[in-house]
């Protein structure tokens, strides 16, 4: 007897294949079982989604093998995948298979069985909380934990930088695991570089065997080992980036999303899901409590939160406020340290660059302030969100610039290896000896990146000595300086040990790190986002600057011993801008209220709901023709009048790797209306793709709740 089963395999939504493919099986297979099935000329991994109705007219290919040594993926996991595929307009198999560790696709049933035998069976006991019983909580931390225990959530933990959010996470996880011997907790961070330090703290608190990490920086065998530990329930705590939201965790009872405002939680390739939003949905589906934590919450989360206990105003999140900073008189209870006694937030100082001499990079007052820190043995951090030596290389005679031949963007000059590198397609060439257009040997860098800023600071402080008489050390942390394995860890260790006097970097150093000796943070050129066409740019700039400021003065005892005060210096040509006024007061609530009122008046998120239809084609005309035809095809769909479709336009960087890109914004005041239109639109998009208007189109995609427009 043959059973017919529906199997999800990895097929993109634009491929026009069905959601599920039907196969024959000689044995009954439970939903959630991993199987190997023939797909074209290959055998691929699939997930059994359920039984299919027998159809005697169909000749079905048989299931190759079932990975039955592994427990089937649960109903809750499959519901999460199904919701994600439906909401983000992707195919079921595409989401399901992308959520599994890549190495599972290559293992045979025998290899998987051997791998599982090597794993220690049984759930791991966590260390007793008494190991940290000396850690004292602040009244704000205790209040937050009390409300967390008493209410259902979801919770928005709104705590200033250094207020002790990490300790609240640790306590919430500890109380859960002590109460429930089968429970698991998922803790997410926005970026890979924040995972090691958090992992170290959790392993210290709960034991190394109870904690596993899950992120794209791991090798395939490491990812598989972590996934298997989570799936079997032996790992009590999973730490990871956005991909971890899909971890199979049968005992999941708590989800923490740290720095929930960070745009890194939104996937920008394939299925463009928001891990933060899926965490909230998953918590509701599985009965798990959810904590979203941030000093500068996303406006969507802020709008969804109610300000006080018992207050019905606002949305469905419970807001837990921790506005006060915690010092570090005794280590352990802040975001990387503890202590009784509140530390003060940094004083924000604005430098009006209109009053500085032309081409000034660092004002005299800022240089003097950094020099004072060096003399006292303190550390400073200089933030510039642009890596490389200079954003462009140019010829002063003929106007040639280092444009990328494959993208509508400039190649960045990297002096350290004398290359011109495109940060979009990766095309790299050696710096020419002379202008390729006119032969002028005097081609020069224009603008400034972190490499050039590091060099400039080294020149300025070349004759300055540290208190011990040694030379001043300038260090740089960005995506270029941390390419080699272990480079980031060694550089952070140098900062923590006090070997570095001035740290230069991009947003990699602006959030999440606990630098105990930094007392001054400076933002060199933050003005670019003030007048951006992206309506989210001011929100992101405020969050980035406030997070940057939070790196200064995190150890109140150290500040007191040094007789110093934490400061944030901002060099700007627009010192009167309201954003800087709110930043000087550290008043996120007032800034959010002002921005949200403007968005309400303009009908922008979170008061409206958006999606992007994007097309990649050989020519810009082809891409826009496809989008225009798609919009016309949608006119006849039910409810189309409730959804606005704007004209097709090129992306800001319209050509990448010789592919032209265009997009169409779709917007509605109703999330349900937008979703109905997108779902009904899918078959029409397939039809348009095969029509004359779709000629030349390489691929198309739908991005729901886009973060970049």
C-alpha positions as CSV (number, residue, x, y, z in Angstrom):
1,X,0.0,0.0,0.0
2,X,1.2,3.5,-0.9
3,X,0.5,6.6,1.1
4,X,0.5,10.0,-0.6
5,X,2.2,12.8,1.3
6,X,2.6,16.5,0.7
7,X,6.2,17.7,1.0
8,X,7.6,21.2,1.2
9,X,10.8,21.7,-0.8
10,X,12.9,24.7,-1.4
11,X,11.2,26.6,-4.3
12,X,11.1,30.4,-4.5
13,X,7.8,32.1,-4.8
14,X,8.6,33.5,-8.3
15,X,9.2,30.0,-9.7
16,X,5.4,29.4,-10.2
17,X,5.7,25.9,-8.6
18,X,3.0,24.8,-6.2
19,X,3.2,25.4,-2.5
20,X,3.5,21.6,-1.8
21,X,4.6,18.7,-4.0
22,X,3.0,15.2,-3.7
23,X,5.0,12.1,-3.4
24,X,4.3,8.4,-2.7
25,X,5.5,6.7,0.4
26,X,5.6,3.0,1.2
27,X,5.1,3.7,4.9
28,X,3.0,6.3,6.7
29,X,4.9,9.5,7.5
30,X,4.1,11.9,10.3
31,X,3.8,15.6,9.5
32,X,7.1,17.3,10.3
33,X,9.2,14.4,9.2
34,X,12.3,15.3,7.2
35,X,12.6,13.3,4.0
36,X,14.7,13.1,0.9
37,X,12.7,13.4,-2.3
38,X,13.5,13.5,-6.1
39,X,13.2,17.0,-7.5
40,X,14.1,17.2,-11.2
41,X,17.4,15.5,-11.7
42,X,18.4,16.0,-8.0
43,X,17.4,14.6,-4.6
44,X,16.6,17.3,-2.2
45,X,15.6,17.7,1.5
46,X,11.9,18.2,2.2
47,X,9.5,18.5,5.1
48,X,6.4,16.3,5.2
49,X,3.5,18.7,5.6
50,X,0.6,16.2,5.8
51,X,-1.2,13.5,3.9
52,X,-2.5,14.1,0.3
53,X,-5.7,12.8,-1.1
54,X,-5.1,9.8,-3.4
55,X,-5.5,10.4,-7.1
56,X,-5.3,7.3,-9.2
57,X,-4.6,9.3,-12.3
58,X,-1.3,10.6,-11.0
59,X,1.9,8.7,-11.2
60,X,3.9,9.9,-8.2
61,X,7.6,9.7,-7.6
62,X,8.5,7.9,-4.3
63,X,10.0,9.4,-1.3
64,X,13.7,8.6,-1.3
65,X,14.4,8.2,2.5
66,X,13.0,9.5,5.7
67,X,15.3,11.0,8.4
68,X,13.3,9.2,11.0
69,X,16.1,9.2,13.6
70,X,15.2,12.8,14.1
71,X,12.0,13.7,16.0
72,X,9.5,15.3,13.6
73,X,9.2,19.1,13.5
74,X,6.3,20.1,15.7
75,X,3.0,21.7,14.9
76,X,4.0,25.1,16.4
77,X,7.1,25.2,14.2
78,X,5.1,24.4,11.1
79,X,2.5,27.0,12.0
80,X,5.3,29.6,12.3
81,X,6.7,28.7,8.9
82,X,3.2,28.7,7.3
83,X,2.4,32.1,8.8
84,X,5.8,33.5,7.7
85,X,5.3,32.3,4.1
86,X,1.8,33.6,4.0
87,X,2.4,37.0,5.5
88,X,5.7,37.7,3.7
89,X,4.4,36.3,0.3
90,X,7.0,33.5,-0.1
91,X,6.6,29.8,-0.8
92,X,6.1,27.4,2.1
93,X,9.1,25.3,1.2
94,X,11.4,28.3,0.7
95,X,10.8,29.4,4.3
96,X,10.8,25.9,5.8
97,X,14.1,24.8,4.2
98,X,15.9,28.1,4.8
99,X,15.0,27.7,8.5
100,X,16.9,24.4,8.7
101,X,20.7,24.0,9.1
102,X,22.3,23.7,5.7
103,X,24.2,20.5,6.6
104,X,20.9,18.6,7.1
105,X,20.6,18.7,3.3
106,X,23.8,16.7,2.8
107,X,23.5,14.1,5.5
108,X,22.2,10.6,4.8
109,X,19.9,8.8,7.2
110,X,22.9,6.7,8.5
111,X,25.1,9.8,8.9
112,X,22.4,11.6,10.8
113,X,21.9,8.6,13.1
114,X,25.6,8.5,13.8
115,X,25.6,12.2,14.5
116,X,22.7,11.9,16.9
117,X,24.4,9.0,18.8
118,X,27.4,11.3,19.5
119,X,25.1,13.8,21.2
120,X,24.6,13.4,24.9
121,X,21.0,12.5,25.5
122,X,18.9,14.0,28.2
123,X,18.1,17.6,29.3
124,X,20.9,19.7,30.8
125,X,20.5,21.1,34.3
126,X,21.3,24.7,34.7
127,X,23.4,26.2,37.4
128,X,21.6,27.4,40.5
129,X,20.7,31.1,40.7
130,X,22.5,31.1,44.1
131,X,25.8,31.5,42.2
132,X,24.8,35.1,41.5
133,X,22.8,35.7,44.7
134,X,25.2,38.6,45.6
135,X,24.0,40.6,42.7
136,X,21.6,43.4,43.9
137,X,18.8,44.6,41.7
138,X,17.8,48.2,41.4
139,X,14.2,49.2,42.3
140,X,13.5,49.7,38.6
141,X,14.8,46.3,37.7
142,X,12.8,44.6,40.5
143,X,9.6,46.4,39.4
144,X,10.1,45.3,35.8
145,X,10.6,41.7,36.9
146,X,7.6,41.8,39.2
147,X,5.4,43.1,36.4
148,X,6.9,40.6,34.0
149,X,6.0,37.8,36.3
150,X,2.5,39.1,37.0
151,X,1.3,40.0,33.5
152,X,1.1,38.2,30.2
153,X,2.8,40.6,27.8
154,X,4.2,41.0,25.2
155,X,6.6,43.3,27.1
156,X,8.6,46.3,25.8
157,X,11.5,46.8,28.2
158,X,12.3,50.5,27.7
159,X,15.6,51.0,29.5
160,X,18.2,53.6,29.0
161,X,21.7,52.5,28.0
162,X,23.4,51.0,31.1
163,X,20.1,50.6,33.0
164,X,20.5,46.9,33.5
165,X,18.4,45.3,30.8
166,X,20.7,42.3,30.4
167,X,20.4,41.5,34.1
168,X,16.6,41.6,33.7
169,X,16.9,39.1,30.8
170,X,19.2,36.9,32.9
171,X,16.8,36.9,35.9
172,X,13.7,36.3,33.7
173,X,15.5,33.3,32.1
174,X,16.7,32.0,35.5
175,X,13.2,32.1,37.1
176,X,11.7,30.4,34.1
177,X,14.2,27.5,34.0
178,X,14.0,27.0,37.8
179,X,10.2,26.8,37.7
180,X,9.9,24.6,34.6
181,X,12.4,21.8,34.2
182,X,11.5,21.3,30.5
183,X,11.4,25.0,29.5
184,X,13.6,26.6,26.9
185,X,14.4,30.3,26.3
186,X,15.4,32.0,23.1
187,X,17.5,35.2,23.3
188,X,18.1,37.2,20.1
189,X,20.6,39.9,19.3
190,X,20.7,41.9,16.1
191,X,24.3,41.3,15.0
192,X,26.8,38.4,15.2
193,X,29.5,40.5,16.9
194,X,27.3,40.9,19.9
195,X,26.8,37.2,20.3
196,X,30.1,36.2,22.0
197,X,30.0,38.6,24.9
198,X,26.3,37.7,25.6
199,X,27.1,34.0,25.3
200,X,29.9,34.4,27.8
201,X,27.6,36.0,30.4
202,X,24.9,33.4,29.9
203,X,27.4,30.5,30.2
204,X,28.8,31.9,33.3
205,X,25.4,32.2,34.8
206,X,23.8,29.0,33.6
207,X,26.6,26.6,32.6
208,X,28.3,26.1,29.2
209,X,26.2,22.9,28.4
210,X,22.9,24.7,28.8
211,X,23.6,27.4,26.2
212,X,24.1,27.2,22.4
213,X,24.5,29.9,19.8
214,X,22.8,30.0,16.4
215,X,24.0,32.5,13.7
216,X,25.4,32.7,10.2
217,X,28.9,33.2,11.4
218,X,29.2,29.6,12.6
219,X,30.4,26.7,10.5
220,X,27.8,24.3,9.1
221,X,28.7,21.6,11.6
222,X,28.5,24.1,14.5
223,X,25.1,25.3,13.3
224,X,23.8,21.7,13.0
225,X,25.0,20.8,16.5
226,X,23.3,23.8,18.0
227,X,20.1,23.2,16.1
228,X,20.0,19.5,17.1
229,X,20.6,20.5,20.8
230,X,17.7,23.0,20.6
231,X,15.4,20.6,18.7
232,X,16.0,17.8,21.2
233,X,15.4,20.1,24.2
234,X,18.9,19.5,25.6
235,X,19.9,23.1,25.1
236,X,17.9,25.2,27.6
237,X,19.0,28.5,26.2
238,X,19.5,29.5,22.5
239,X,21.3,32.7,21.7
240,X,21.3,33.9,18.2
241,X,20.6,36.5,15.5
242,X,17.5,36.8,13.4
243,X,17.7,33.2,12.0
244,X,17.3,31.9,15.5
245,X,13.6,32.9,15.5
246,X,13.0,29.7,13.4
247,X,14.9,27.4,15.8
248,X,12.9,24.3,16.6
249,X,12.4,24.5,20.4
250,X,9.7,22.2,21.7
251,X,9.9,23.6,25.2
252,X,10.0,27.3,24.3
253,X,8.5,29.5,27.0
254,X,10.4,32.8,26.8
255,X,11.7,34.9,23.9
256,X,14.0,37.9,24.4
257,X,14.7,40.3,21.5
258,X,17.5,42.6,22.6
259,X,17.9,46.0,20.7
260,X,14.6,45.3,19.1
261,X,14.7,48.5,17.2
262,X,17.7,47.4,15.1
263,X,17.0,47.1,11.3
264,X,19.2,44.0,11.2
265,X,16.2,42.0,12.5
266,X,14.7,42.5,9.0
267,X,16.0,39.9,6.5
268,X,17.1,41.6,3.2
269,X,17.4,38.5,1.0
270,X,15.1,35.7,0.2
271,X,12.1,35.6,2.5
272,X,12.2,39.2,3.9
273,X,10.9,38.5,7.3
274,X,11.1,40.5,10.5
275,X,12.5,38.3,13.2
276,X,11.2,40.8,15.9
277,X,7.6,40.6,14.6
278,X,7.8,36.8,14.1
279,X,9.1,36.5,17.7
280,X,5.9,38.2,19.0
281,X,3.7,36.0,16.8
282,X,5.6,32.9,17.9
283,X,5.2,33.8,21.5
284,X,1.5,34.2,21.1
285,X,1.2,30.9,19.2
286,X,3.3,28.9,21.7
287,X,2.2,30.6,24.9
288,X,5.7,31.9,25.5
289,X,6.4,35.3,27.1
290,X,8.1,37.9,24.9
291,X,10.4,40.7,26.0
292,X,11.4,43.3,23.4
293,X,14.3,45.4,24.9
294,X,15.7,48.7,23.8
295,X,16.8,52.2,24.9
296,X,15.4,53.5,21.7
297,X,12.5,51.3,20.7
298,X,11.2,51.2,17.1
299,X,8.3,53.5,16.6
300,X,6.1,50.5,15.8
301,X,6.8,48.9,19.1
302,X,6.6,52.2,21.0
303,X,3.2,52.9,19.4
304,X,2.0,49.4,20.4
305,X,3.0,49.8,24.0
306,X,0.9,51.2,26.9
307,X,2.8,53.5,29.3
308,X,1.7,52.3,32.7
309,X,0.2,49.4,34.6
310,X,-3.6,49.3,34.1
311,X,-3.5,51.9,31.4
312,X,-5.5,50.8,28.4
313,X,-4.2,53.7,26.2
314,X,-1.8,52.7,23.4
315,X,-1.4,49.2,22.0
316,X,-1.1,45.7,23.2
317,X,2.5,45.7,24.6
318,X,3.2,46.2,28.3
319,X,5.8,48.9,28.7
320,X,8.4,48.3,31.4
321,X,10.4,51.5,32.0
322,X,13.9,51.6,33.4
323,X,15.0,55.3,32.8
324,X,17.8,55.3,35.4
325,X,21.4,54.2,34.7
326,X,23.1,51.8,37.1
327,X,26.6,52.3,38.2
328,X,29.3,49.7,38.7
329,X,30.3,50.1,42.3
330,X,30.0,46.3,42.4
331,X,30.1,44.3,39.2
332,X,27.3,42.5,37.6
333,X,23.9,44.1,37.3
334,X,24.0,46.5,34.5
335,X,24.4,45.7,30.8
336,X,27.7,44.1,31.6
337,X,28.1,45.3,35.1
338,X,26.3,46.0,38.3
339,X,26.1,48.1,41.3
340,X,24.2,50.2,43.6
341,X,24.1,53.9,42.9
342,X,22.9,55.4,39.7
343,X,25.3,56.6,37.1
344,X,24.5,59.6,35.0
345,X,23.9,59.6,31.3
346,X,26.6,61.4,29.2
347,X,26.4,65.2,28.8
348,X,25.7,65.9,25.1
349,X,27.9,68.7,23.6
350,X,27.2,70.2,20.2
351,X,29.9,71.6,18.0
352,X,28.7,74.0,15.4
353,X,30.8,73.2,12.3
354,X,29.6,76.4,10.6
355,X,31.9,78.3,13.0
356,X,34.9,76.1,12.3
357,X,37.5,76.7,9.6
358,X,36.7,75.1,6.2
359,X,37.6,71.4,5.8
360,X,37.9,71.0,9.6
361,X,37.6,67.3,10.4
362,X,37.8,67.4,14.2
363,X,37.3,70.7,16.0
364,X,39.9,72.0,18.3
365,X,37.6,71.7,21.4
366,X,37.0,68.0,20.6
367,X,40.7,67.3,20.1
368,X,41.4,69.0,23.4
369,X,38.8,66.9,25.2
370,X,40.2,63.7,23.8
371,X,43.7,64.8,24.8
372,X,42.5,65.4,28.4
373,X,41.1,61.8,28.4
374,X,44.4,60.4,27.2
375,X,46.3,62.3,29.9
376,X,44.1,60.8,32.6
377,X,44.4,57.3,31.2
378,X,40.8,57.2,30.0
379,X,39.5,56.1,26.6
380,X,37.6,57.9,23.8
381,X,35.5,56.6,21.0
382,X,35.1,58.3,17.6
383,X,32.1,57.2,15.5
384,X,31.9,57.5,11.7
385,X,29.4,55.3,9.9
386,X,31.5,55.0,6.7
387,X,34.3,52.4,6.3
388,X,37.2,52.6,4.0
389,X,39.7,55.4,3.5
390,X,37.5,57.6,1.3
391,X,34.1,57.1,-0.4
392,X,35.5,58.1,-3.8
393,X,38.8,58.7,-5.6
394,X,38.7,61.6,-8.1
395,X,40.8,63.4,-10.7
396,X,40.8,67.2,-10.3
397,X,41.7,67.8,-14.0
398,X,39.0,65.9,-15.9
399,X,36.5,65.0,-13.2
400,X,37.0,61.3,-13.4
401,X,35.6,59.4,-10.3
402,X,36.1,55.9,-9.2
403,X,32.7,54.6,-10.4
404,X,31.9,50.9,-10.3
405,X,31.5,49.6,-13.9
406,X,28.9,47.2,-12.7
407,X,26.8,49.4,-10.3
408,X,25.5,52.9,-10.2
409,X,27.7,53.6,-7.2
410,X,31.3,54.7,-6.5
411,X,34.0,52.3,-5.5
412,X,35.5,53.1,-2.1
413,X,39.2,53.8,-1.7
414,X,40.9,51.4,0.8
415,X,44.3,52.7,1.5
416,X,45.4,49.8,3.6
417,X,45.6,47.5,0.6
418,X,45.6,50.1,-2.1
419,X,42.3,49.0,-3.7
420,X,39.1,50.5,-5.1
421,X,36.3,48.3,-3.7
422,X,32.6,48.3,-4.5
423,X,30.6,47.7,-1.4
424,X,27.6,46.6,-3.4
425,X,28.8,44.0,-5.9
426,X,32.3,43.4,-4.4
427,X,34.2,44.4,-7.6
428,X,37.8,45.3,-6.6
429,X,40.8,46.7,-8.5
430,X,44.1,48.1,-7.6
431,X,44.3,51.8,-7.4
432,X,45.5,53.2,-10.7
433,X,48.8,55.0,-10.9
434,X,47.2,57.8,-12.8
435,X,43.8,58.9,-13.9
436,X,42.4,56.3,-16.3
437,X,40.7,59.0,-18.3
438,X,43.4,61.7,-18.8
439,X,46.6,60.3,-17.3
440,X,46.9,62.9,-14.5
441,X,49.0,61.3,-11.8
442,X,47.4,63.5,-9.1
443,X,44.2,61.6,-8.3
444,X,43.1,62.2,-4.7
445,X,40.6,60.8,-2.2
446,X,37.4,62.8,-1.6
447,X,35.5,62.5,1.7
448,X,36.5,60.5,4.7
449,X,36.0,57.0,6.0
450,X,37.2,55.2,9.2
451,X,40.6,54.3,7.7
452,X,41.3,58.0,6.9
453,X,40.0,59.1,10.3
454,X,42.2,56.6,12.1
455,X,45.2,57.9,10.2
456,X,44.3,61.5,10.9
457,X,44.0,60.9,14.6
458,X,47.3,59.1,14.7
459,X,49.0,62.1,13.1
460,X,47.3,64.6,15.5
461,X,48.3,62.6,18.6
462,X,51.7,61.4,17.3
463,X,53.6,63.5,19.9
464,X,51.2,63.0,22.8
465,X,52.2,60.5,25.5
466,X,50.1,58.3,27.8
467,X,50.5,58.6,31.5
468,X,53.1,55.8,31.5
469,X,55.1,57.6,28.8
470,X,54.2,55.3,26.0
471,X,52.8,56.4,22.6
472,X,49.1,56.9,22.1
473,X,47.4,53.9,20.5
474,X,44.6,54.4,18.0
475,X,42.5,51.4,17.0
476,X,39.8,50.8,14.4
477,X,36.9,48.4,14.4
478,X,34.8,48.0,11.3
479,X,33.8,45.4,8.8
480,X,37.3,45.6,7.1
481,X,39.4,45.4,10.3
482,X,37.5,42.4,11.6
483,X,37.5,40.2,8.5
484,X,39.9,37.5,9.9
485,X,38.6,35.0,12.3
486,X,39.1,36.1,15.9
487,X,40.1,39.6,14.9
488,X,37.0,41.2,16.5
489,X,37.5,39.3,19.8
490,X,41.2,40.3,20.0
491,X,40.4,44.0,19.2
492,X,37.6,44.1,21.8
493,X,39.9,42.5,24.4
494,X,42.5,45.2,23.7
495,X,39.9,47.9,24.3
496,X,38.7,46.3,27.5
497,X,42.2,45.9,28.9
498,X,43.0,49.6,28.4
499,X,45.6,49.1,25.7
500,X,43.6,51.4,23.3
501,X,43.3,55.1,23.9
502,X,41.1,56.2,21.0
503,X,38.7,53.7,19.3
504,X,37.5,54.6,15.8
505,X,34.7,52.7,14.2
506,X,31.4,52.4,12.4
507,X,28.1,51.4,14.0
508,X,29.7,48.0,14.9
509,X,31.0,49.7,18.1
510,X,28.0,52.0,18.7
511,X,25.7,49.5,20.3
512,X,25.6,46.6,22.8
513,X,29.3,46.8,23.9
514,X,30.2,47.3,27.5
515,X,33.3,49.5,27.4
516,X,34.1,50.3,31.1
517,X,36.8,53.0,30.5
518,X,35.3,55.0,27.7
519,X,34.3,58.4,29.0
520,X,34.0,60.3,25.8
521,X,32.1,59.5,22.6
522,X,32.2,61.7,19.5
523,X,30.1,61.5,16.3
524,X,32.1,63.2,13.5
525,X,29.6,63.6,10.7
526,X,26.0,62.6,11.6
527,X,24.2,65.2,9.4
528,X,23.6,63.0,6.4
529,X,20.4,61.4,7.7
530,X,18.8,64.6,8.8
531,X,17.3,65.4,5.4
532,X,17.1,61.9,3.9
533,X,14.3,60.9,1.6
534,X,13.8,57.8,3.8
535,X,11.2,58.7,6.4
536,X,12.8,56.3,8.9
537,X,16.2,58.1,8.7
538,X,15.7,60.5,11.7
539,X,14.5,57.6,13.8
540,X,17.6,55.5,13.0
541,X,19.9,58.4,13.5
542,X,18.5,59.3,16.9
543,X,18.7,55.6,17.9
544,X,22.3,55.3,16.7
545,X,23.5,58.4,18.4
546,X,21.8,57.6,21.6
547,X,23.2,54.1,21.5
548,X,26.6,55.6,20.8
549,X,26.3,57.9,23.7
550,X,25.5,54.9,25.9
551,X,29.0,53.5,25.4
552,X,30.4,56.4,27.5
553,X,30.5,56.4,31.3
554,X,29.1,53.0,31.9
555,X,31.1,52.5,35.1
556,X,30.1,55.1,37.7
557,X,32.8,54.0,40.1
558,X,35.5,54.4,37.5
559,X,34.2,57.9,36.7
560,X,34.2,58.9,40.3
561,X,37.8,57.6,40.8
562,X,39.0,59.5,37.8
563,X,37.1,62.6,38.7
564,X,35.7,62.6,35.2
565,X,32.3,63.0,33.5
566,X,30.9,61.1,30.6
567,X,30.4,63.2,27.4
568,X,29.0,62.8,23.9
569,X,30.3,65.2,21.4
570,X,28.4,65.9,18.2
571,X,29.9,67.8,15.3
572,X,27.0,69.2,13.2
573,X,26.2,72.0,10.7
574,X,22.6,72.0,12.0
575,X,22.9,72.4,15.8
576,X,19.3,73.8,16.0
577,X,17.7,70.7,14.6
578,X,15.0,69.3,16.9
579,X,16.6,65.9,16.9
580,X,19.7,67.2,18.6
581,X,17.6,69.1,21.1
582,X,15.9,65.9,22.2
583,X,19.2,64.0,22.2
584,X,20.7,66.6,24.6
585,X,17.9,65.9,27.0
586,X,18.1,62.1,26.4
587,X,14.4,62.4,25.8
588,X,13.4,59.6,23.5
589,X,9.7,59.8,24.5
590,X,9.4,63.5,23.3
591,X,11.3,62.7,20.1
592,X,9.1,59.7,19.4
593,X,5.9,61.6,20.1
594,X,6.9,64.4,17.7
595,X,7.9,62.0,14.9
596,X,4.9,59.8,15.3
597,X,2.6,62.9,15.1
598,X,4.2,63.8,11.8
599,X,3.8,60.2,10.5
600,X,0.2,60.2,11.6
601,X,-0.4,63.4,9.6
602,X,1.4,62.0,6.6
603,X,-0.3,58.5,6.8
604,X,3.0,56.6,7.2
605,X,3.8,53.5,9.3
606,X,2.8,52.6,12.0
607,X,-0.4,54.4,10.9
608,X,-0.3,52.7,7.5
609,X,1.0,49.4,6.1
610,X,3.4,49.1,3.2
611,X,4.9,46.6,0.8
612,X,7.3,46.9,-2.1
613,X,7.0,45.1,-5.4
614,X,10.6,45.0,-6.8
615,X,11.8,43.8,-10.2
616,X,15.3,43.1,-11.3
617,X,15.9,43.2,-15.0
618,X,18.4,43.6,-17.8
619,X,17.3,47.2,-18.4
620,X,15.5,49.8,-16.3
621,X,12.8,50.0,-18.9
622,X,12.0,46.3,-18.6
623,X,11.9,46.4,-14.8
624,X,9.5,49.4,-14.8
625,X,7.4,48.0,-17.6
626,X,6.8,44.8,-15.6
627,X,5.8,46.8,-12.5
628,X,3.5,49.0,-14.4
629,X,1.8,46.0,-16.1
630,X,1.5,44.3,-12.7
631,X,-0.2,47.4,-11.2
632,X,-2.7,47.5,-14.1
633,X,-3.4,43.8,-13.6
634,X,-4.2,44.5,-10.0
635,X,-6.9,47.0,-10.9
636,X,-9.6,44.3,-11.2
637,X,-8.8,42.5,-7.9
638,X,-11.4,42.7,-5.1
639,X,-10.6,45.4,-2.6
640,X,-8.0,47.0,-4.9
641,X,-9.6,50.4,-4.2
642,X,-8.4,50.2,-0.6
643,X,-4.8,49.8,-1.6
644,X,-2.7,52.6,-3.1
645,X,-0.1,51.6,-5.8
646,X,2.4,54.3,-6.5
647,X,4.2,54.6,-9.9
648,X,7.3,52.5,-10.5
649,X,10.6,54.2,-9.8
650,X,14.3,53.1,-9.8
651,X,16.0,52.2,-6.6
652,X,18.3,54.7,-5.0
653,X,21.2,52.6,-6.3
654,X,19.4,51.4,-9.4
655,X,22.1,49.1,-10.9
656,X,24.0,46.5,-8.9
657,X,26.2,43.8,-10.6
658,X,24.9,44.9,-14.0
659,X,21.3,44.2,-12.9
660,X,18.8,47.1,-13.1
661,X,16.4,47.5,-10.2
662,X,13.0,49.2,-9.9
663,X,10.3,49.2,-7.2
664,X,6.7,50.0,-6.7
665,X,5.3,51.1,-3.3
666,X,2.0,49.6,-2.2
667,X,0.3,51.1,0.8
668,X,-3.0,50.8,2.7
669,X,-4.5,51.9,6.0
670,X,-5.6,48.3,6.6
671,X,-3.1,45.5,7.1
672,X,-5.8,43.0,6.2
673,X,-6.7,44.8,2.9
674,X,-3.0,44.9,1.9
675,X,-2.5,41.2,2.7
676,X,-5.6,40.2,0.7
677,X,-4.4,42.2,-2.3
678,X,-0.9,40.7,-2.2
679,X,-2.2,37.1,-1.9
680,X,-4.6,37.6,-4.8
681,X,-1.9,39.3,-6.8
682,X,0.6,36.4,-6.8
683,X,-0.9,34.4,-9.7
684,X,-1.3,37.6,-11.7
685,X,2.4,38.4,-11.2
686,X,3.3,35.0,-12.5
687,X,1.1,35.7,-15.6
688,X,2.7,39.2,-16.2
689,X,6.1,37.6,-15.8
690,X,5.4,35.3,-18.8
691,X,3.9,38.1,-20.9
692,X,5.7,40.6,-23.2
693,X,5.9,43.1,-20.4
694,X,7.9,40.5,-18.4
695,X,10.5,40.0,-21.0
696,X,13.9,40.8,-19.7
697,X,12.9,40.5,-16.1
698,X,15.3,38.3,-14.1
699,X,13.3,38.1,-10.9
700,X,10.7,39.8,-8.9
701,X,9.9,39.9,-5.2
702,X,7.5,41.3,-2.6
703,X,8.9,42.9,0.5
704,X,6.2,43.3,3.2
705,X,6.8,45.9,5.9
706,X,9.9,47.2,4.1
707,X,12.6,48.9,6.2
708,X,14.3,50.6,3.2
709,X,12.4,52.5,0.6
